[in-house]
């Protein structure tokens, strides 16, 4: 194969990976979901009275923790079966004092003396959990009164070990970040709904998911909890399902920079989790889940790398024929990522901003890969919820 043939093959590989990750696999997953012999959406109309512990993770959440606690206490789940535990990761603001003010209503506080990150905090909180079912959520995620009852009813199926809902991101700032994020999560819902029919849902939503307490395995300090916990459940031969009727509302920061950092962290931590759980890719042991994991995560996270190689190969290929056109392509890409000056134009500003955000998230994924390959671990960080 000559130089041109090699460049064409590289360019085609990147395009093929993107098409499979965002079009081919969702279609295959939907087809597999349609032929599944049974659905896992168990409706327990009696709503069996299981003891439930709600664990709220918090760090310097004085602006939202009171509303969150009141939100959880307003649930339609029987109050005598509900245990609320807030784990505060060495907060330095008024978070701990606000939580203590709810002690008379049975809300407990686990105040970590030193910051260790969310995963270690969850380990400590799970040691104090009282419920047979544990619901995990974040301080800035808002539940409906039906959220907890709807999560818990799925455990009427004895084979179900974990249930996840999804987050609806509400608009802040100009709103493009929320729109792009919600577009991505709508694709995730389609895929997870199909995976769920086989009990093979890959990953959970960290702001709204529940697990049988006995299936929890202690997390490593650098684990991404909402991905590793479902993997551990699958490894124990229990099912992970997606509750399409369960969601929470959460504001985005409205800042592209904040979302960039978030996506880079997620990529890095997810790659580390995949590396440590590579055994789950064995289809002889884990059957269809191995296919879902490979397609949903491996190909998805490889796509930005392959697409970047594809673009580079295309630029070189064009440069061999029309050098000026290759330079124009490079400048256009740089402009869309770094200097989207045409945002000020009323007719094209919003589409350009949307493209800019999407491409920025692509670059963030590449940074996540770079951190992973360099051995950098994202464990503790300052949230950006005060950004406009």
URJONOR-V955516 format. One line per field, one symbol per residue. phi: phi as a letter, one per 40 degrees, with the letter a starting at -180 (. if undefined). Layout:
# URJONOR-V955516
phi = ???
This chain:
# URJONOR-V955516
phi = .ccccccccccccccccccccbbccdcccccccccccacbccbbccfdcccbbbbbcaafbccbcccccccccccccdccbbbbbbbbcfcbbcdccccccbcccgcbbbcccbcbgcccdcdccccbcbccbbbbabcbbbccdcdcdcccccccccccbabbbabbcccbgcgccccccccccccccccccccccbgbccgbcdcaabacdcccbdcccbccdcbcdcccccccgbcbbbcccbabbacccgbccccccccccccdccccccccbcccccccbbfcdcccccccbccdccddccccccccccccccccbbdccccccccccccccbbcccdccdcbdcdccccdcccccccccccdccccccgcbcbbaccbcccc
